[in-house]
Amino acid sequence: MSVFEYNAGIMARGWRNPYLLLALLVSGVCLPFINQPFHIDDRIYLEVADNILEKPLYPYDYPAVYEGFKAPDAASHSHLPLTSYYLAAVKAVTGSEQEFVFHLAFLIFPILAAWGMYDLARHFVRFAFAAAALLILSPVFLVLSHTLMTDVPTLALWIVAFSRFFRVMDGSARKIDWVILAASILGAALISVIAIIPVFLFAFAAVVSGRPERLESRRLLSLLLGLPFVVWFLWFMLAYFHYRRFVLVNTFLHMNQRAAFDWFLFGVKALSFGLNLGALFLFPLLAWIALAWGFRLRIALVVFFAAFVPFYTWVSGWGWPHTLLFAVFLSTGVLILGSLIASVRDKAFNDPGWRVLLLWFAAVLAGCLILYYSGSARYTLPTLPVVVLLAVRQLERRIEEQYFLRNLLCLAVLLTGAYSLWISLADYRFAQVYPQVASELTAKYARPGRVIWITGEWGFRYYMNRVGARTLLQTSTGPEANDIIIKPYIAMPWVTLYDSGEYTELAEQRYASSDSRVRLLDFGSHAGFYSTGWGLLPYSLKKDERWEWFNVFRVKKSFQGQIPKQTRPW
């Protein structure tokens, strides 16, 4: 009996239906966070959505401000606007700006990812439901599923596309599968150009394998795989004629300015990728149980001790808890990477479908190393399904006793869920800081005739702007005597013309406390979940409650010096 037949045989109706159970599981772990404040880059997609309601054909045609620089438009944004159109539709229908409305609307994407993962896993493992549950409960997936960014929608559409593609390849696809494949490919293409990865993989697999066997099916597949290129061509031509420039040029200029191709940064991104694999994809103990066998176990132990001793001994500023986390995450990440490489020559993984998954992983890894200008858990997310399938397949291979295996997988799901909720709660607390501080500081400093200015991004900027604060550009001369300028410590503040003591004086330093010791972005504990600009560790631990703070400055006089020109090529 094949893996697919085994999984098809255990499907049932009613409350035992796996799709219903997965939807309930997603709801159970996402609904408690439904009121999470808008976080990190959520603001950008909401900003685009607001403009869509005014200019539906040109979503990026508005003055864009980022990191204190102003551009005439946001057309060089690296993503296409499908999710922003969705947010605009939600806002148009509900008329609401409350967080829970948008998070509830975005719940469809983790549910789609869960359903797609279940269908995909049925081609490779017997316990497909466990694989889907592990994906949902993975820390990197769960944390990002509570945001409005494009990461989870992109992954969801990729997974659905891969699950339908394998049906096309084995000849079991129905008409609805073709429709779903086309919709998921087009949806992914309308979110980001990186959808070129699954498109190329599908084309490569079809050419190498000579499948699907029917000529009509091969022609239809070729047509579907050509559609994203038509969409991209039309989109960028529309942008070219409207903005009078090829918008991707500025995108590449921005990447070059951020030194995305620097060799040192290349090493940082590679290290970050391995750390994210080890910390945020599986509960680390599960990865060791599933993958640490024989030679790979010895290699992982060598990496652990080799990482722990040098970092604790030689790296200034790293205490032993952070060094221990580094060693655990790195050795686990190396274990996962080594297991994926070893599977290339493993007879148990000698099937065309698995080789397509390995190419999926390799393509995303290459993108993380070459295209991005920092390491981030967000960028590694698309490799998650491959890692989950590797772990479950290895457990099924190593453990023959089905009763023990079933209970071990149940325990793995529970431990991974608890681990992920622990990290997700810390991110929730992180997001809560900015609306709370916006309310408190506005109540204290807002006066008739006084303007509150801010520098910073993420939720800090969104909620400060919502209560009336203005964003101060790097070269702006707007502040006058008795105005207030507020700068965060973590949320990407920038240099302004008013930073010297000649123009401002410190009025207050407001600390944001947290009852969680887990840090996802923190200079002091080297935590850099969203970017290695804050630290190498995907998450870290810190006893000190003070981790984000806000410097409140009172303006002494208007700026009187020479105003420099803006130099950022946006």
C-alpha positions in Angstrom: 0.0 0.0 0.0 1.4 3.4 -1.0 1.7 6.3 1.4 -1.0 8.2 -0.5 -3.4 5.2 -0.3 -2.6 4.8 3.4 -3.5 8.4 4.1 -6.6 8.3 1.9 -7.8 5.3 3.8 -7.8 7.0 7.2 -9.8 10.0 6.1 -13.2 10.2 7.7 -16.2 12.5 7.8 -17.7 14.6 10.6 -15.6 15.7 13.5 -12.8 13.4 12.6 -12.3 15.1 9.2 -8.6 16.1 9.1 -9.4 19.4 7.3 -11.9 20.4 10.0 -9.5 19.4 12.8 -6.7 21.4 11.2 -8.9 24.5 10.9 -9.8 24.1 14.5 -6.2 23.8 15.5 -5.2 26.9 13.6 -8.1 28.8 15.2 -7.1 27.5 18.6 -3.6 28.8 18.4 -4.3 32.1 16.5 -7.5 33.4 18.0 -5.9 34.1 21.4 -3.6 36.6 19.6 -6.4 38.1 17.5 -6.0 41.5 19.1 -2.2 41.7 18.6 -1.3 45.2 17.7 0.0 45.9 14.2 3.6 44.9 14.2 6.9 45.3 12.3 6.0 45.9 8.6 2.2 45.5 9.0 2.1 49.3 8.8 3.5 49.3 5.2 0.8 46.9 3.9 -2.0 48.9 5.7 -0.6 52.1 4.2 -0.7 50.6 0.7 -4.2 49.3 1.4 -5.4 52.9 2.3 -4.0 54.1 -1.0 -5.7 51.3 -3.0 -9.1 52.7 -1.8 -8.2 56.0 -3.5 -6.2 54.8 -6.5 -7.1 51.1 -7.2 -4.9 50.8 -10.3 -1.8 52.3 -8.7 -1.5 51.0 -5.1 2.1 52.4 -4.7 1.3 55.9 -6.0 1.7 57.9 -2.8 4.6 59.7 -1.1 6.4 57.0 0.8 8.5 57.6 3.9 10.9 55.0 5.3 13.8 55.4 7.7 13.5 59.1 7.5 13.7 59.4 3.7 10.9 60.5 1.5 10.3 59.2 -2.0 7.6 60.4 -4.5 6.1 56.9 -4.6 6.5 53.4 -3.2 6.6 51.7 -6.6 10.0 50.1 -6.0 8.6 48.1 -3.1 9.9 44.6 -3.6 6.4 43.0 -3.3 3.4 42.9 -5.5 0.2 44.2 -3.8 -2.2 41.2 -3.6 -2.3 41.1 0.3 -2.8 44.9 0.4 -5.7 44.6 -2.0 -7.1 42.0 0.3 -6.6 44.4 3.3 -8.3 47.2 1.3 -11.3 44.9 0.6 -11.6 44.0 4.3 -11.4 47.7 5.2 -14.0 48.7 2.6 -16.4 46.0 3.7 -16.1 46.4 7.5 -15.1 50.1 7.7 -13.0 49.1 10.6 -9.4 49.8 11.6 -9.4 47.5 14.6 -6.7 44.9 14.8 -8.9 41.8 15.3 -10.8 42.5 12.1 -7.7 42.2 9.9 -6.2 39.3 11.9 -9.5 37.5 11.6 -9.4 38.0 7.8 -5.9 36.8 7.6 -6.7 33.6 9.4 -7.5 32.1 6.0 -3.8 31.9 5.2 -2.6 29.6 8.0 -5.7 27.5 7.4 -4.8 27.2 3.7 -1.2 26.3 4.7 -2.4 23.6 7.0 -4.7 22.1 4.4 -2.1 22.3 1.8 0.5 20.7 4.0 -1.8 17.8 4.8 -2.3 17.1 1.1 1.4 17.6 0.4 2.5 15.3 3.3 0.2 12.5 2.1 2.6 12.0 -0.8 5.6 11.5 1.5 4.7 10.3 5.0 2.1 8.1 6.7 1.3 10.5 9.5 0.3 13.4 7.3 -1.9 15.0 10.0 1.1 15.2 12.4 3.2 16.8 9.7 0.6 19.5 9.1 0.2 20.1 12.9 4.0 20.5 13.3 4.0 23.0 10.5 1.2 25.1 12.1 2.8 24.9 15.5 6.3 25.7 14.4 7.6 28.8 16.2 8.5 30.6 13.0 5.1 29.9 11.4 3.0 30.7 14.5 4.7 34.0 15.2 4.4 35.2 11.6 0.8 34.0 11.3 -0.1 36.7 13.8 1.1 39.5 11.5 -0.3 41.1 8.3 3.0 40.6 6.4 3.3 38.5 3.2 5.3 35.6 4.7 2.5 33.2 5.7 0.3 34.0 2.7 3.2 33.3 0.4 4.1 30.0 2.1 0.4 29.0 2.1 0.1 29.5 -1.6 3.4 27.7 -2.3 2.4 24.7 -0.3 -1.0 24.4 -2.0 0.7 24.7 -5.4 3.2 22.0 -4.6 0.5 19.7 -3.3 -1.5 20.0 -6.5 1.6 19.8 -8.7 2.4 16.4 -7.3 -1.1 15.3 -8.2 -0.6 16.5 -11.7 2.7 14.7 -12.0 1.3 11.3 -10.8 -1.8 11.6 -13.0 -4.3 11.8 -10.2 -5.3 15.5 -10.7 -8.9 16.4 -11.2 -10.2 19.5 -12.8 -10.5 21.2 -9.4 -6.8 20.4 -8.8 -5.8 22.2 -12.0 -7.9 25.2 -11.0 -6.3 25.3 -7.5 -2.9 24.9 -9.0 -3.5 27.9 -11.3 -5.0 30.0 -8.6 -2.2 29.3 -6.1 0.6 30.0 -8.7 -1.0 33.3 -9.7 -1.7 34.3 -6.2 1.9 33.7 -5.2 3.0 35.6 -8.3 0.8 38.6 -7.3 2.5 38.7 -3.8 6.1 38.4 -4.8 8.5 37.8 -7.7 10.1 35.1 -5.6 7.2 32.9 -6.8 9.6 32.3 -9.7 11.1 29.5 -7.4 8.2 27.1 -7.5 7.5 28.0 -11.2 11.0 27.0 -12.2 11.0 23.9 -10.0 7.7 22.8 -11.5 9.0 23.3 -15.0 12.3 21.6 -14.2 10.6 18.6 -12.6 8.2 18.2 -15.6 11.0 18.3 -18.1 13.3 15.9 -16.3 10.6 13.4 -15.4 8.7 13.6 -18.7 5.5 14.0 -16.7 2.6 14.4 -16.9 2.4 11.6 -19.5 -0.6 13.0 -21.4 0.3 15.6 -24.0 -2.8 17.6 -23.2 -1.8 17.8 -19.6 1.8 18.8 -20.4 0.5 21.7 -22.6 -1.9 22.8 -19.9 0.9 22.8 -17.3 3.1 24.8 -19.6 0.4 27.4 -20.0 -0.1 27.6 -16.3 3.6 28.0 -15.6 3.7 30.8 -18.2 1.0 32.9 -16.6 3.1 34.4 -13.8 5.5 35.8 -16.4 2.6 37.4 -18.2 1.3 38.9 -14.9 4.8 40.2 -14.0 5.3 41.7 -17.5 2.0 43.5 -17.5 2.4 44.7 -13.9 5.9 46.2 -14.5 4.9 47.6 -17.8 2.0 49.4 -16.2 4.3 50.7 -13.6 6.9 51.8 -16.2 4.4 53.9 -18.2 2.9 55.4 -15.0 6.1 56.2 -13.1 8.3 56.7 -16.2 10.9 54.3 -14.9 11.6 50.7 -14.5 10.8 50.3 -10.8 13.0 47.3 -10.0 16.1 49.4 -10.7 15.7 51.3 -7.5 15.0 48.0 -5.7 18.4 46.7 -6.8 20.1 50.0 -6.0 18.6 49.7 -2.4 19.9 46.1 -2.1 23.4 47.3 -3.3 23.5 50.2 -0.9 22.6 47.8 2.0 25.6 45.7 0.9 23.4 42.6 0.2 26.3 41.2 -1.8 29.0 41.8 0.8 31.1 38.7 1.7 31.0 39.4 5.4 27.2 39.8 5.3 27.0 36.6 3.3 28.6 34.8 6.2 26.2 36.5 8.7 23.2 35.4 6.6 24.5 31.9 6.3 25.0 31.7 10.1 21.6 33.2 10.7 20.0 30.6 8.4 21.5 27.8 10.3 20.5 29.3 13.7 16.9 29.8 12.5 16.7 26.2 11.3 17.8 25.0 14.7 15.7 27.3 16.9 12.4 28.0 15.1 11.4 25.1 12.9 11.1 22.2 15.3 11.3 21.8 19.0 15.1 21.2 19.2 14.8 18.0 21.1 12.5 16.6 18.4 15.0 17.4 15.8 17.7 15.5 17.7 15.4 12.5 18.3 14.4 12.3 14.6 17.8 13.1 12.9 20.7 12.6 15.3 21.7 9.0 14.4 25.1 7.6 13.8 27.6 9.9 12.1 25.2 12.9 12.1 25.0 12.6 15.9 28.7 12.8 16.3 29.0 15.8 13.9 26.2 17.6 15.8 27.9 17.1 19.1 31.2 18.3 17.8 29.5 21.5 16.5 27.8 22.0 19.8 30.9 21.9 21.9 33.0 23.7 19.3 30.4 26.5 19.2 29.9 26.8 23.0 33.5 27.0 24.1 34.8 29.6 21.7 31.8 31.9 22.1 31.8 31.7 25.8 35.6 32.2 26.0 36.4 34.6 23.2 33.3 36.7 22.2 33.0 39.8 24.3 29.6 40.5 25.8 28.1 37.1 25.4 27.1 35.5 28.7 26.8 31.7 29.1 23.0 31.6 28.6 23.2 33.3 25.2 26.2 31.2 24.3 24.4 28.0 25.3 21.4 29.1 23.1 23.8 29.8 20.2 25.4 26.3 20.6 22.1 24.5 20.8 20.6 26.4 17.8 23.7 26.1 15.6 24.2 22.4 16.3 20.5 21.6 15.6 20.6 23.7 12.4 23.7 21.8 11.2 22.0 18.6 12.1 19.0 19.5 9.9 21.2 20.7 7.0 23.4 17.6 7.3 20.3 15.3 7.2 18.9 17.0 4.2 22.3 16.6 2.4 22.5 13.0 3.4 19.1 12.3 2.1 20.3 12.9 -1.4 22.1 9.6 -1.4 19.8 7.8 1.0 17.8 5.0 -0.7 14.8 5.6 1.6 14.5 9.1 0.0 15.2 8.0 -3.5 12.0 9.3 -5.2 11.6 12.2 -7.7 9.2 14.0 -5.4 11.7 14.3 -2.6 14.3 15.6 -4.9 11.9 18.4 -5.9 11.5 19.2 -2.2 15.3 19.3 -1.8 15.6 21.7 -4.8 12.8 23.8 -3.1 15.0 24.0 0.0 18.2 24.8 -1.9 16.5 27.5 -4.0 15.2 29.3 -0.9 18.6 29.0 0.8 20.3 30.5 -2.2 17.8 33.4 -2.2 18.4 34.0 1.5 22.2 34.2 1.0 22.2 36.3 -2.2 19.1 38.5 -2.4 18.5 39.8 1.2 20.6 42.3 3.1 20.2 40.6 6.5 19.4 37.3 8.0 15.8 36.8 9.3 13.5 34.1 10.4 11.0 35.5 7.8 13.3 34.7 4.9 13.8 31.1 6.0 10.1 30.4 6.5 9.6 28.9 2.9 11.9 26.0 3.7 9.7 24.9 6.7 7.6 22.2 4.9 10.7 20.4 3.7 12.2 20.3 7.2 9.0 19.1 8.8 8.6 16.3 6.2 12.2 15.3 6.7 11.7 14.9 10.5 8.5 13.0 10.2 9.8 10.7 7.5 12.9 9.9 9.5 10.9 9.1 12.6 8.6 6.8 10.5 11.7 5.1 9.1 13.6 4.7 12.4 10.7 3.6 14.7 8.8 0.5 13.5 6.5 0.2 16.5 3.4 2.1 15.3 1.9 2.6 18.8 5.1 4.1 20.1 5.6 6.3 17.0 2.0 7.6 17.1 2.5 8.6 20.8 5.9 10.1 20.1 4.4 12.3 17.3 1.6 13.4 19.6 4.1 14.4 22.2 6.2 16.2 19.6 3.1 18.2 18.5 2.3 19.1 22.1 5.9 20.1 23.0 6.3 22.1 19.8 2.9 23.8 20.4 3.9 24.8 24.0 7.3 26.0 22.8 5.8 28.1 20.0 3.1 29.7 22.2 5.9 30.7 24.7 7.7 32.5 21.9 4.5 33.9 20.3 3.5 35.3 23.7 6.8 37.2 23.9 6.2 38.7 20.4 2.6 39.6 21.4 4.1 41.5 24.5 6.6 43.1 22.2 3.9 44.4 19.8 1.8 45.7 22.8 4.5 48.1 23.8 4.0 50.6 21.0 0.3 51.4 21.2 0.6 51.6 25.0 3.5 54.1 24.8 1.8 56.1 22.1 -1.2 56.6 24.3 0.8 57.4 27.4 3.2 59.9 25.8 0.5 61.6 23.8 -1.6 62.1 26.9 1.4 63.6 28.7 2.9 65.8 26.1 0.1 66.8 23.7 -0.7 70.5 24.1 -2.5 73.1 21.9 0.0 74.6 19.5 2.6 71.9 20.2 3.6 69.3 17.6 4.8 65.8 18.6 7.4 64.5 16.1 8.7 60.9 15.9 11.5 59.0 14.3 11.1 55.2 14.0 9.2 52.5 12.2 6.9 49.5 12.8 4.0 49.7 15.2 5.7 52.6 17.0 5.2 54.8 13.9 1.8 53.5 13.1 0.3 54.1 16.5 2.1 57.4 17.1 0.8 58.7 13.7 -2.7 57.4 14.6 -2.8 59.7 17.7 -1.6 62.7 15.7 2.3 62.6 15.8 4.2 63.6 12.7 7.1 61.6 11.2 10.3 63.7 11.2 12.4 63.2 8.1 16.2 63.1 8.3 16.5 66.5 6.6 13.2 68.1 7.8 13.2 71.5 9.6 9.7 71.4 10.8 10.1 71.3 14.6 9.9 74.6 16.4 10.6 75.7 19.9 8.6 73.7 22.6 7.7 70.9 20.2 8.5 67.3 21.2 10.6 64.7 19.4 10.3 61.0 20.5 12.8 58.4 19.5 12.7 54.6 20.3 15.7 52.5 21.0 14.8 49.4 19.1 12.2 50.4 16.5 14.7 51.8 13.9 15.2 55.4 14.9 17.2 57.6 12.6 19.5 60.7 12.8 17.8 64.1 12.3 19.0 67.7 12.1 17.9 68.2 15.7 20.1 65.6 17.4 22.6 68.0 18.9 22.2 69.7 22.3 22.0 73.0 20.5 18.5 72.2 19.3 17.0 69.8 21.8 17.2 68.7 25.5 16.2 65.4 27.0 12.9 65.7 28.8 12.3 62.1 29.7 13.5 58.6 29.1 10.5 56.2 29.2 11.2 52.5 29.7 8.9 49.8 28.4 8.7 46.8 30.7 7.8 43.2 29.9 6.7 40.3 32.0 8.3 37.9 29.5 12.0 37.1 29.6 12.0 36.0 26.0 13.3 38.6 23.5 12.8 38.5 19.8 14.5 41.8 19.0 17.0 43.1 21.5 20.6 44.4 21.2 21.5 43.4 24.8 20.6 39.8 24.5 21.6 39.4 20.8 18.0 38.6 19.6 17.3 39.1 16.0 14.2 37.1 15.0 13.1 39.7 12.4 16.6 40.8 11.4 20.3 40.2 12.3 20.7 43.9 12.6 19.7 43.5 16.2 21.4 40.2 16.9 22.3 36.7 15.6 20.0 34.6 17.8 16.5 33.9 16.6 15.3 34.6 20.1 17.0 35.1 23.4 16.5 35.4 27.1 17.0 38.4 29.3 16.2 39.1 33.0 16.1 42.9 32.8 12.6 44.1 32.2 13.9 47.2 30.4 14.7 46.4 26.8 12.9 49.0 24.7 12.9 52.7 25.7 11.9 56.0 24.3 13.9 59.2 24.5 11.6 62.3 24.7 13.3 65.5 23.6 12.0 69.1 23.9 12.9 71.3 21.0 14.8 74.4 22.2 14.8 76.4 18.9 14.2 76.0 15.2 16.9 74.6 12.9 19.2 77.4 11.6 22.0 75.5 9.8 22.6 74.3 6.2 20.1 71.6 5.1 21.9 68.6 3.5 20.5 66.9 0.5 18.8 63.6 0.6 21.1 61.0 -0.8 19.2 57.7 -0.5 18.5 56.3 -4.1 14.8 55.6 -3.6 
